[in-house]
Amino acid sequence: MTADCDCMSRAQKKILPDMGILASADPVGIDSATLDLTRQYGGGTLAETSYAELDPLVQLKHAEKLGMGTIGYELVTV
C-alpha cells in the first residue's frame, strides 16, 4: 500500500504491506474497512501512516450523511 492512490502515474514507496483486495458496492464501508484492516495489520491506519494530520472520519461521516454508504460493514473472507 502506498500513501497516495496507486492510479497515479508515478512510482511510490510502499508504506504498508499488501493485505489483499477488498470489494464492495458501498464506497464508505470499504474505506472504513480499509482503515480498520490497516490498523490491525499495519500498526496504524492507512490514513495515519499517509497523512497523520488529517482525520479520515470527517470524509466518511460526511459521505454517510449524504447517503453514499455506511461506515458500518460486514467483512466476509473468501
C-alpha positions in Angstrom: 0.0 0.0 0.0 1.2 3.5 -0.8 0.4 6.9 0.7 -1.4 8.1 -2.5 -3.7 6.4 -5.0 -1.9 3.7 -7.0 -3.7 5.2 -10.0 -1.1 8.0 -10.1 1.4 7.5 -12.9 4.5 7.6 -10.7 6.4 5.1 -8.6 5.6 5.3 -4.9 7.3 3.9 -1.8 5.3 1.2 0.0 4.2 2.3 3.4 2.2 -0.8 4.5 2.3 -4.4 3.4 -0.1 -5.8 0.9 -3.2 -7.1 2.7 -5.2 -8.4 -0.3 -8.2 -7.0 -2.1 -11.4 -5.6 -0.8 -14.6 -5.4 -2.9 -17.9 -3.7 -2.1 -20.8 -1.8 -3.6 -20.5 0.5 -0.6 -17.6 3.0 -1.0 -17.9 4.3 2.5 -18.0 0.8 4.1 -14.9 -0.3 2.1 -13.0 2.8 3.1 -14.0 2.2 6.7 -12.9 -1.5 6.4 -9.6 -0.4 4.9 -8.9 1.9 7.9 -9.7 -0.9 10.3 -7.6 -3.6 8.5 -4.6 -1.4 8.1 -4.8 -0.5 11.8 -5.0 -4.2 12.6 -2.2 -5.5 10.3 -0.1 -2.4 9.7 0.3 -0.9 13.2 -1.7 2.2 12.2 -4.4 3.1 9.7 -3.5 3.9 6.1 -4.6 7.5 6.9 -2.4 7.8 10.0 0.6 6.4 8.1 0.0 8.6 5.0 -1.3 11.9 6.3 -1.4 11.8 10.1 -2.6 15.4 10.3 -5.9 14.6 8.6 -8.9 12.9 10.1 -10.3 10.4 7.6 -13.6 10.1 9.5 -14.5 13.6 8.6 -15.0 12.5 4.9 -16.5 9.1 5.8 -19.1 10.7 8.2 -20.0 13.3 5.6 -20.3 10.7 2.8 -22.5 8.6 5.1 -24.6 11.7 5.8 -25.0 12.3 2.1 -26.3 8.7 1.7 -23.3 7.5 -0.2 -22.9 4.4 2.0 -22.4 3.5 5.7 -19.4 3.4 7.9 -20.5 0.0 9.3 -19.7 -3.1 7.3 -19.5 -6.8 7.5 -16.2 -8.3 6.5 -16.5 -11.6 4.6 -13.3 -13.5 3.9 -13.4 -15.7 0.8 
